[in-house]
């Protein structure tokens, strides 16, 4: 069985083609500048096949899907004989609201439910829907499966997901904590159990997905019981450009002082804040580390703010679960941020968690970096959200 995994953005489309007999990636790629002019980089992972990396007209997502299928079946860069070899398509969908606690086969009813969640994820769900409808248009009756970022966190208890607002806002508008990065947190939790040689059902794990977008999740017995992102992906940790948790009174204060509209204020909170806003340098943590070496104090402060809040969430979630067996670092910063991991773990001694600075000299490799006497383990686990999507798709259509 071969499964195509799609992650559609407003003007982009990432993809991977899996052979699910051994979970190999046969090809991967990225279509960019869709609706503007167009570019595709298609990388086949079979010997003797050429990478295709060129500008090409992509007026819409359907055109992007069509060119992806063309490259996958071409003599020069193809990995399959024809489109008929693709058994199903798995789509990343950011927001499923309270409707979906698991991945599901897409039909008209499911598509309507995803559309109904657009107010909850106006930047993401429309693009995800576009990817689905483009595949339907080009691929006909090939089964399509939706895998939701929010689904994993639907196991949170009311005390974790409910905001202390008038209850009718929840009843009428479903205002509550949803959480995101669910496929990533789920994947690394399963890998942690395998690494520790224990059933996932017996473990208390704290997963730190740290990248340009970051979130921490408390995973008790394989189920998410709390997570740092909220009603939207804006909440929780300070991130690359997102503010994270903030006193709501600041928003009104700044709107008055700066004469900002709601849209302009949201632009500040989403795109001009986080470590970029504090440092004034960059949203890229590598750039910040370079700036620190050059003596930039604001870059140093930005990293300190981020690391402090990660350690605070870890401590809070250890209390919420009544202990922690392992802390997991994943995603771009989590997998590669040697200094970030060390700084975060320096604050965790009270939990009996200690990092080995020698073992910590590793990037993007699945490994245990705990010190010999650490009561809780510290794990680095590269995430693989695409594989989760492919596996769920296989299970649903099998």
Secondary structure as GFF3:
##gff-version 3
##sequence-region A 1 398
A	DSSP	beta_strand	2	8	.	.	.	ID=ss1
A	DSSP	beta_strand	13	19	.	.	.	ID=ss2
A	DSSP	beta_strand	24	32	.	.	.	ID=ss3
A	DSSP	beta_strand	39	44	.	.	.	ID=ss4
A	DSSP	beta_strand	52	55	.	.	.	ID=ss5
A	DSSP	alpha_helix	61	73	.	.	.	ID=ss6
A	DSSP	three_ten_helix	83	85	.	.	.	ID=ss7
A	DSSP	beta_strand	86	93	.	.	.	ID=ss8
A	DSSP	beta_strand	104	105	.	.	.	ID=ss9
A	DSSP	alpha_helix	108	116	.	.	.	ID=ss10
A	DSSP	three_ten_helix	118	120	.	.	.	ID=ss11
A	DSSP	alpha_helix	125	139	.	.	.	ID=ss12
A	DSSP	beta_strand	143	148	.	.	.	ID=ss13
A	DSSP	three_ten_helix	151	155	.	.	.	ID=ss14
A	DSSP	alpha_helix	158	161	.	.	.	ID=ss15
A	DSSP	alpha_helix	167	173	.	.	.	ID=ss16
A	DSSP	alpha_helix	182	196	.	.	.	ID=ss17
A	DSSP	three_ten_helix	200	202	.	.	.	ID=ss18
A	DSSP	beta_strand	204	209	.	.	.	ID=ss19
A	DSSP	beta_strand	215	220	.	.	.	ID=ss20
A	DSSP	beta_strand	223	227	.	.	.	ID=ss21
A	DSSP	alpha_helix	248	258	.	.	.	ID=ss22
A	DSSP	alpha_helix	262	271	.	.	.	ID=ss23
A	DSSP	alpha_helix	274	279	.	.	.	ID=ss24
A	DSSP	alpha_helix	285	293	.	.	.	ID=ss25
A	DSSP	alpha_helix	297	321	.	.	.	ID=ss26
A	DSSP	beta_strand	326	330	.	.	.	ID=ss27
A	DSSP	alpha_helix	331	336	.	.	.	ID=ss28
A	DSSP	alpha_helix	338	345	.	.	.	ID=ss29
A	DSSP	three_ten_helix	349	351	.	.	.	ID=ss30
A	DSSP	beta_strand	367	368	.	.	.	ID=ss31
A	DSSP	beta_strand	377	380	.	.	.	ID=ss32
A	DSSP	alpha_helix	385	397	.	.	.	ID=ss33
###
